[in-house]
Amino acid sequence: MKRENCPFCGHRWIRKSSESMIECPNCRTEYFIQPKDEETQDEEIEEEEDTISDEFEERTL
């Protein structure tokens, strides 16, 4: 089982099977999951945090 988060409506649910095409039970939008390795996800999160903090600093100046 894997937790899913619909990229279209934001609905969260637990997916029971590992099919490649996923349908959101809330908005019925079908989409494909693009698996990412954990290192890439961690790097992206750090980049987002840096960008957010930089934007905040620029706004406060």
PyMOL Python script that loads the backbone (N, CA, C, O; Angstrom):
from pymol import cmd

cmd.read_pdbstr("""\
ATOM      1  N   MET A   1       0.842  -1.179   0.000  1.00  0.00           N
ATOM      2  CA  MET A   1       0.000   0.000   0.000  1.00  0.00           C
ATOM      3  C   MET A   1       0.890   1.246   0.000  1.00  0.00           C
ATOM      4  O   MET A   1       1.938   1.288   0.645  1.00  0.00           O
ATOM      5  N   LYS A   2       0.442   2.244  -0.736  1.00  0.00           N
ATOM      6  CA  LYS A   2       1.231   3.463  -0.858  1.00  0.00           C
ATOM      7  C   LYS A   2       0.315   4.665  -0.762  1.00  0.00           C
ATOM      8  O   LYS A   2      -0.787   4.662  -1.311  1.00  0.00           O
ATOM      9  N   ARG A   3       0.769   5.682  -0.072  1.00  0.00           N
ATOM     10  CA  ARG A   3      -0.020   6.908   0.037  1.00  0.00           C
ATOM     11  C   ARG A   3       0.088   7.696  -1.252  1.00  0.00           C
ATOM     12  O   ARG A   3       1.165   7.810  -1.837  1.00  0.00           O
ATOM     13  N   GLU A   4      -1.015   8.227  -1.680  1.00  0.00           N
ATOM     14  CA  GLU A   4      -1.048   9.033  -2.895  1.00  0.00           C
ATOM     15  C   GLU A   4      -1.618  10.400  -2.586  1.00  0.00           C
ATOM     16  O   GLU A   4      -2.394  10.571  -1.646  1.00  0.00           O
ATOM     17  N   ASN A   5      -1.227  11.360  -3.382  1.00  0.00           N
ATOM     18  CA  ASN A   5      -1.732  12.719  -3.278  1.00  0.00           C
ATOM     19  C   ASN A   5      -2.036  13.169  -4.700  1.00  0.00           C
ATOM     20  O   ASN A   5      -1.120  13.281  -5.515  1.00  0.00           O
ATOM     21  N   CYS A   6      -3.295  13.428  -5.013  1.00  0.00           N
ATOM     22  CA  CYS A   6      -3.690  13.809  -6.368  1.00  0.00           C
ATOM     23  C   CYS A   6      -3.065  15.161  -6.725  1.00  0.00           C
ATOM     24  O   CYS A   6      -3.250  16.135  -5.994  1.00  0.00           O
ATOM     25  N   PRO A   7      -2.325  15.232  -7.844  1.00  0.00           N
ATOM     26  CA  PRO A   7      -1.708  16.503  -8.235  1.00  0.00           C
ATOM     27  C   PRO A   7      -2.716  17.521  -8.757  1.00  0.00           C
ATOM     28  O   PRO A   7      -2.376  18.689  -8.942  1.00  0.00           O
ATOM     29  N   PHE A   8      -3.947  17.089  -8.993  1.00  0.00           N
ATOM     30  CA  PHE A   8      -4.958  17.977  -9.558  1.00  0.00           C
ATOM     31  C   PHE A   8      -5.877  18.575  -8.497  1.00  0.00           C
ATOM     32  O   PHE A   8      -6.114  19.783  -8.487  1.00  0.00           O
ATOM     33  N   CYS A   9      -6.400  17.725  -7.596  1.00  0.00           N
ATOM     34  CA  CYS A   9      -7.343  18.247  -6.599  1.00  0.00           C
ATOM     35  C   CYS A   9      -6.778  18.214  -5.179  1.00  0.00           C
ATOM     36  O   CYS A   9      -7.379  18.781  -4.266  1.00  0.00           O
ATOM     37  N   GLY A  10      -5.623  17.553  -4.977  1.00  0.00           N
ATOM     38  CA  GLY A  10      -5.002  17.521  -3.662  1.00  0.00           C
ATOM     39  C   GLY A  10      -5.535  16.438  -2.735  1.00  0.00           C
ATOM     40  O   GLY A  10      -5.089  16.332  -1.593  1.00  0.00           O
ATOM     41  N   HIS A  11      -6.485  15.629  -3.210  1.00  0.00           N
ATOM     42  CA  HIS A  11      -7.061  14.568  -2.391  1.00  0.00           C
ATOM     43  C   HIS A  11      -5.979  13.561  -2.006  1.00  0.00           C
ATOM     44  O   HIS A  11      -5.125  13.222  -2.825  1.00  0.00           O
ATOM     45  N   ARG A  12      -6.015  13.083  -0.756  1.00  0.00           N
ATOM     46  CA  ARG A  12      -5.040  12.104  -0.286  1.00  0.00           C
ATOM     47  C   ARG A  12      -5.754  10.803   0.032  1.00  0.00           C
ATOM     48  O   ARG A  12      -6.830  10.807   0.630  1.00  0.00           O
ATOM     49  N   TRP A  13      -5.154   9.689  -0.369  1.00  0.00           N
ATOM     50  CA  TRP A  13      -5.713   8.377  -0.083  1.00  0.00           C
ATOM     51  C   TRP A  13      -4.605   7.347  -0.114  1.00  0.00           C
ATOM     52  O   TRP A  13      -3.469   7.657  -0.474  1.00  0.00           O
ATOM     53  N   ILE A  14      -4.935   6.110   0.266  1.00  0.00           N
ATOM     54  CA  ILE A  14      -3.967   5.024   0.250  1.00  0.00           C
ATOM     55  C   ILE A  14      -4.298   4.117  -0.922  1.00  0.00           C
ATOM     56  O   ILE A  14      -5.402   3.581  -1.023  1.00  0.00           O
ATOM     57  N   ARG A  15      -3.327   3.957  -1.800  1.00  0.00           N
ATOM     58  CA  ARG A  15      -3.493   3.118  -2.989  1.00  0.00           C
ATOM     59  C   ARG A  15      -3.152   1.687  -2.605  1.00  0.00           C
ATOM     60  O   ARG A  15      -2.123   1.441  -1.975  1.00  0.00           O
ATOM     61  N   LYS A  16      -4.004   0.746  -2.977  1.00  0.00           N
ATOM     62  CA  LYS A  16      -3.807  -0.637  -2.567  1.00  0.00           C
ATOM     63  C   LYS A  16      -3.040  -1.456  -3.595  1.00  0.00           C
ATOM     64  O   LYS A  16      -2.402  -2.443  -3.229  1.00  0.00           O
ATOM     65  N   SER A  17      -3.080  -1.082  -4.860  1.00  0.00           N
ATOM     66  CA  SER A  17      -2.360  -1.835  -5.880  1.00  0.00           C
ATOM     67  C   SER A  17      -1.305  -0.944  -6.518  1.00  0.00           C
ATOM     68  O   SER A  17      -1.282   0.265  -6.287  1.00  0.00           O
ATOM     69  N   SER A  18      -0.441  -1.539  -7.312  1.00  0.00           N
ATOM     70  CA  SER A  18       0.659  -0.767  -7.891  1.00  0.00           C
ATOM     71  C   SER A  18       0.495  -0.606  -9.402  1.00  0.00           C
ATOM     72  O   SER A  18       1.475  -0.690 -10.142  1.00  0.00           O
ATOM     73  N   GLU A  19      -0.727  -0.376  -9.862  1.00  0.00           N
ATOM     74  CA  GLU A  19      -0.933  -0.160 -11.293  1.00  0.00           C
ATOM     75  C   GLU A  19      -0.252   1.131 -11.728  1.00  0.00           C
ATOM     76  O   GLU A  19      -0.050   2.041 -10.925  1.00  0.00           O
ATOM     77  N   SER A  20       0.100   1.198 -13.010  1.00  0.00           N
ATOM     78  CA  SER A  20       0.828   2.372 -13.483  1.00  0.00           C
ATOM     79  C   SER A  20      -0.100   3.563 -13.694  1.00  0.00           C
ATOM     80  O   SER A  20       0.319   4.707 -13.516  1.00  0.00           O
ATOM     81  N   MET A  21      -1.351   3.315 -14.068  1.00  0.00           N
ATOM     82  CA  MET A  21      -2.316   4.403 -14.240  1.00  0.00           C
ATOM     83  C   MET A  21      -3.144   4.500 -12.969  1.00  0.00           C
ATOM     84  O   MET A  21      -3.683   3.501 -12.495  1.00  0.00           O
ATOM     85  N   ILE A  22      -3.243   5.690 -12.424  1.00  0.00           N
ATOM     86  CA  ILE A  22      -3.959   5.890 -11.162  1.00  0.00           C
ATOM     87  C   ILE A  22      -5.144   6.804 -11.402  1.00  0.00           C
ATOM     88  O   ILE A  22      -5.054   7.769 -12.161  1.00  0.00           O
ATOM     89  N   GLU A  23      -6.255   6.495 -10.751  1.00  0.00           N
ATOM     90  CA  GLU A  23      -7.434   7.357 -10.827  1.00  0.00           C
ATOM     91  C   GLU A  23      -7.737   7.877  -9.430  1.00  0.00           C
ATOM     92  O   GLU A  23      -7.882   7.102  -8.485  1.00  0.00           O
ATOM     93  N   CYS A  24      -7.831   9.184  -9.313  1.00  0.00           N
ATOM     94  CA  CYS A  24      -8.163   9.797  -8.029  1.00  0.00           C
ATOM     95  C   CYS A  24      -9.614   9.465  -7.695  1.00  0.00           C
ATOM     96  O   CYS A  24     -10.499   9.697  -8.518  1.00  0.00           O
ATOM     97  N   PRO A  25      -9.877   8.926  -6.503  1.00  0.00           N
ATOM     98  CA  PRO A  25     -11.254   8.603  -6.139  1.00  0.00           C
ATOM     99  C   PRO A  25     -12.123   9.838  -5.923  1.00  0.00           C
ATOM    100  O   PRO A  25     -13.348   9.728  -5.881  1.00  0.00           O
ATOM    101  N   ASN A  26     -11.512  10.999  -5.789  1.00  0.00           N
ATOM    102  CA  ASN A  26     -12.264  12.220  -5.548  1.00  0.00           C
ATOM    103  C   ASN A  26     -12.680  12.898  -6.858  1.00  0.00           C
ATOM    104  O   ASN A  26     -13.869  13.109  -7.098  1.00  0.00           O
ATOM    105  N   CYS A  27     -11.698  13.238  -7.704  1.00  0.00           N
ATOM    106  CA  CYS A  27     -12.010  13.986  -8.931  1.00  0.00           C
ATOM    107  C   CYS A  27     -12.042  13.099 -10.168  1.00  0.00           C
ATOM    108  O   CYS A  27     -12.367  13.578 -11.255  1.00  0.00           O
ATOM    109  N   ARG A  28     -11.712  11.814 -10.029  1.00  0.00           N
ATOM    110  CA  ARG A  28     -11.734  10.834 -11.116  1.00  0.00           C
ATOM    111  C   ARG A  28     -10.743  11.144 -12.241  1.00  0.00           C
ATOM    112  O   ARG A  28     -10.900  10.648 -13.357  1.00  0.00           O
ATOM    113  N   THR A  29      -9.728  11.958 -11.956  1.00  0.00           N
ATOM    114  CA  THR A  29      -8.696  12.254 -12.938  1.00  0.00           C
ATOM    115  C   THR A  29      -7.712  11.096 -12.977  1.00  0.00           C
ATOM    116  O   THR A  29      -7.251  10.628 -11.935  1.00  0.00           O
ATOM    117  N   GLU A  30      -7.390  10.632 -14.190  1.00  0.00           N
ATOM    118  CA  GLU A  30      -6.419   9.560 -14.337  1.00  0.00           C
ATOM    119  C   GLU A  30      -5.062  10.155 -14.674  1.00  0.00           C
ATOM    120  O   GLU A  30      -4.962  11.076 -15.485  1.00  0.00           O
ATOM    121  N   TYR A  31      -4.026   9.627 -14.051  1.00  0.00           N
ATOM    122  CA  TYR A  31      -2.676  10.115 -14.314  1.00  0.00           C
ATOM    123  C   TYR A  31      -1.673   9.012 -14.023  1.00  0.00           C
ATOM    124  O   TYR A  31      -1.989   8.028 -13.353  1.00  0.00           O
ATOM    125  N   PHE A  32      -0.464   9.186 -14.534  1.00  0.00           N
ATOM    126  CA  PHE A  32       0.614   8.237 -14.314  1.00  0.00           C
ATOM    127  C   PHE A  32       1.509   8.725 -13.186  1.00  0.00           C
ATOM    128  O   PHE A  32       1.749   9.924 -13.042  1.00  0.00           O
ATOM    129  N   ILE A  33       1.995   7.794 -12.397  1.00  0.00           N
ATOM    130  CA  ILE A  33       2.946   8.111 -11.340  1.00  0.00           C
ATOM    131  C   ILE A  33       4.338   8.105 -11.949  1.00  0.00           C
ATOM    132  O   ILE A  33       4.696   7.193 -12.694  1.00  0.00           O
ATOM    133  N   GLN A  34       5.113   9.122 -11.629  1.00  0.00           N
ATOM    134  CA  GLN A  34       6.497   9.173 -12.070  1.00  0.00           C
ATOM    135  C   GLN A  34       7.373   8.957 -10.846  1.00  0.00           C
ATOM    136  O   GLN A  34       7.596   9.883 -10.067  1.00  0.00           O
ATOM    137  N   PRO A  35       7.872   7.731 -10.675  1.00  0.00           N
ATOM    138  CA  PRO A  35       8.659   7.443  -9.471  1.00  0.00           C
ATOM    139  C   PRO A  35       9.952   8.243  -9.439  1.00  0.00           C
ATOM    140  O   PRO A  35      10.616   8.429 -10.458  1.00  0.00           O
ATOM    141  N   LYS A  36      10.294   8.714  -8.237  1.00  0.00           N
ATOM    142  CA  LYS A  36      11.539   9.446  -8.026  1.00  0.00           C
ATOM    143  C   LYS A  36      12.310   8.733  -6.931  1.00  0.00           C
ATOM    144  O   LYS A  36      11.722   8.188  -5.997  1.00  0.00           O
ATOM    145  N   ASP A  37      13.607   8.742  -7.048  1.00  0.00           N
ATOM    146  CA  ASP A  37      14.382   8.172  -5.964  1.00  0.00           C
ATOM    147  C   ASP A  37      14.447   9.172  -4.814  1.00  0.00           C
ATOM    148  O   ASP A  37      14.273  10.375  -5.011  1.00  0.00           O
ATOM    149  N   GLU A  38      14.696   8.662  -3.623  1.00  0.00           N
ATOM    150  CA  GLU A  38      14.628   9.498  -2.423  1.00  0.00           C
ATOM    151  C   GLU A  38      15.656  10.621  -2.433  1.00  0.00           C
ATOM    152  O   GLU A  38      15.378  11.710  -1.930  1.00  0.00           O
ATOM    153  N   GLU A  39      16.840  10.379  -2.997  1.00  0.00           N
ATOM    154  CA  GLU A  39      17.867  11.418  -3.023  1.00  0.00           C
ATOM    155  C   GLU A  39      17.406  12.613  -3.845  1.00  0.00           C
ATOM    156  O   GLU A  39      17.614  13.759  -3.449  1.00  0.00           O
ATOM    157  N   THR A  40      16.784  12.349  -4.983  1.00  0.00           N
ATOM    158  CA  THR A  40      16.295  13.430  -5.837  1.00  0.00           C
ATOM    159  C   THR A  40      15.228  14.230  -5.105  1.00  0.00           C
ATOM    160  O   THR A  40      15.220  15.459  -5.174  1.00  0.00           O
ATOM    161  N   GLN A  41      14.328  13.548  -4.407  1.00  0.00           N
ATOM    162  CA  GLN A  41      13.278  14.234  -3.664  1.00  0.00           C
ATOM    163  C   GLN A  41      13.877  15.113  -2.575  1.00  0.00           C
ATOM    164  O   GLN A  41      13.442  16.249  -2.388  1.00  0.00           O
ATOM    165  N   ASP A  42      14.870  14.599  -1.855  1.00  0.00           N
ATOM    166  CA  ASP A  42      15.507  15.381  -0.793  1.00  0.00           C
ATOM    167  C   ASP A  42      16.184  16.623  -1.359  1.00  0.00           C
ATOM    168  O   ASP A  42      16.101  17.703  -0.774  1.00  0.00           O
ATOM    169  N   GLU A  43      16.856  16.467  -2.507  1.00  0.00           N
ATOM    170  CA  GLU A  43      17.526  17.610  -3.134  1.00  0.00           C
ATOM    171  C   GLU A  43      16.509  18.661  -3.558  1.00  0.00           C
ATOM    172  O   GLU A  43      16.732  19.858  -3.373  1.00  0.00           O
ATOM    173  N   GLU A  44      15.379  18.208  -4.132  1.00  0.00           N
ATOM    174  CA  GLU A  44      14.347  19.145  -4.570  1.00  0.00           C
ATOM    175  C   GLU A  44      13.749  19.895  -3.384  1.00  0.00           C
ATOM    176  O   GLU A  44      13.479  21.092  -3.481  1.00  0.00           O
ATOM    177  N   ILE A  45      13.543  19.206  -2.277  1.00  0.00           N
ATOM    178  CA  ILE A  45      12.986  19.846  -1.086  1.00  0.00           C
ATOM    179  C   ILE A  45      13.951  20.913  -0.575  1.00  0.00           C
ATOM    180  O   ILE A  45      13.529  22.013  -0.217  1.00  0.00           O
ATOM    181  N   GLU A  46      15.246  20.591  -0.541  1.00  0.00           N
ATOM    182  CA  GLU A  46      16.238  21.565  -0.084  1.00  0.00           C
ATOM    183  C   GLU A  46      16.262  22.786  -1.001  1.00  0.00           C
ATOM    184  O   GLU A  46      16.358  23.919  -0.529  1.00  0.00           O
ATOM    185  N   GLU A  47      16.175  22.551  -2.325  1.00  0.00           N
ATOM    186  CA  GLU A  47      16.171  23.668  -3.271  1.00  0.00           C
ATOM    187  C   GLU A  47      14.942  24.544  -3.063  1.00  0.00           C
ATOM    188  O   GLU A  47      15.038  25.771  -3.098  1.00  0.00           O
ATOM    189  N   GLU A  48      13.778  23.913  -2.843  1.00  0.00           N
ATOM    190  CA  GLU A  48      12.550  24.671  -2.608  1.00  0.00           C
ATOM    191  C   GLU A  48      12.666  25.500  -1.330  1.00  0.00           C
ATOM    192  O   GLU A  48      12.261  26.662  -1.298  1.00  0.00           O
ATOM    193  N   GLU A  49      13.223  24.894  -0.276  1.00  0.00           N
ATOM    194  CA  GLU A  49      13.381  25.616   0.986  1.00  0.00           C
ATOM    195  C   GLU A  49      14.306  26.817   0.806  1.00  0.00           C
ATOM    196  O   GLU A  49      14.035  27.896   1.331  1.00  0.00           O
ATOM    197  N   ASP A  50      15.400  26.629   0.061  1.00  0.00           N
ATOM    198  CA  ASP A  50      16.330  27.732  -0.199  1.00  0.00           C
ATOM    199  C   ASP A  50      15.644  28.841  -0.985  1.00  0.00           C
ATOM    200  O   ASP A  50      15.815  30.021  -0.678  1.00  0.00           O
ATOM    201  N   THR A  51      14.870  28.464  -1.996  1.00  0.00           N
ATOM    202  CA  THR A  51      14.175  29.451  -2.820  1.00  0.00           C
ATOM    203  C   THR A  51      13.166  30.228  -1.982  1.00  0.00           C
ATOM    204  O   THR A  51      13.077  31.451  -2.090  1.00  0.00           O
ATOM    205  N   ILE A  52      12.413  29.526  -1.154  1.00  0.00           N
ATOM    206  CA  ILE A  52      11.406  30.175  -0.310  1.00  0.00           C
ATOM    207  C   ILE A  52      12.077  31.139   0.668  1.00  0.00           C
ATOM    208  O   ILE A  52      11.606  32.259   0.861  1.00  0.00           O
ATOM    209  N   SER A  53      13.179  30.700   1.284  1.00  0.00           N
ATOM    210  CA  SER A  53      13.850  31.582   2.246  1.00  0.00           C
ATOM    211  C   SER A  53      14.466  32.787   1.541  1.00  0.00           C
ATOM    212  O   SER A  53      14.459  33.888   2.091  1.00  0.00           O
ATOM    213  N   ASP A  54      15.000  32.597   0.330  1.00  0.00           N
ATOM    214  CA  ASP A  54      15.553  33.723  -0.435  1.00  0.00           C
ATOM    215  C   ASP A  54      14.462  34.725  -0.792  1.00  0.00           C
ATOM    216  O   ASP A  54      14.663  35.934  -0.680  1.00  0.00           O
ATOM    217  N   GLU A  55      13.299  34.217  -1.225  1.00  0.00           N
ATOM    218  CA  GLU A  55      12.191  35.102  -1.579  1.00  0.00           C
ATOM    219  C   GLU A  55      11.712  35.881  -0.352  1.00  0.00           C
ATOM    220  O   GLU A  55      11.390  37.065  -0.449  1.00  0.00           O
ATOM    221  N   PHE A  56      11.668  35.215   0.790  1.00  0.00           N
ATOM    222  CA  PHE A  56      11.232  35.878   2.011  1.00  0.00           C
ATOM    223  C   PHE A  56      12.201  36.999   2.389  1.00  0.00           C
ATOM    224  O   PHE A  56      11.784  38.094   2.766  1.00  0.00           O
ATOM    225  N   GLU A  57      13.502  36.708   2.282  1.00  0.00           N
ATOM    226  CA  GLU A  57      14.508  37.720   2.602  1.00  0.00           C
ATOM    227  C   GLU A  57      14.386  38.926   1.675  1.00  0.00           C
ATOM    228  O   GLU A  57      14.525  40.066   2.116  1.00  0.00           O
ATOM    229  N   GLU A  58      14.125  38.675   0.385  1.00  0.00           N
ATOM    230  CA  GLU A  58      13.981  39.772  -0.573  1.00  0.00           C
ATOM    231  C   GLU A  58      12.772  40.638  -0.235  1.00  0.00           C
ATOM    232  O   GLU A  58      12.821  41.861  -0.368  1.00  0.00           O
ATOM    233  N   ARG A  59      11.693  40.005   0.200  1.00  0.00           N
ATOM    234  CA  ARG A  59      10.473  40.757   0.526  1.00  0.00           C
ATOM    235  C   ARG A  59      10.650  41.609   1.778  1.00  0.00           C
ATOM    236  O   ARG A  59      10.061  42.684   1.891  1.00  0.00           O
ATOM    237  N   THR A  60      11.460  41.128   2.717  1.00  0.00           N
ATOM    238  CA  THR A  60      11.624  41.862   3.970  1.00  0.00           C
ATOM    239  C   THR A  60      12.610  43.014   3.853  1.00  0.00           C
ATOM    240  O   THR A  60      12.690  43.850   4.753  1.00  0.00           O
ATOM    241  N   LEU A  61      13.357  43.071   2.766  1.00  0.00           N
ATOM    242  CA  LEU A  61      14.337  44.159   2.594  1.00  0.00           C
ATOM    243  C   LEU A  61      13.719  45.428   2.122  1.00  0.00           C
ATOM    244  O   LEU A  61      14.418  46.424   1.934  1.00  0.00           O
TER     245      LEU A  61
END
""", "prot")
cmd.dss("prot")
cmd.show_as("cartoon", "prot")
cmd.util.cbc("prot")
cmd.orient("prot")
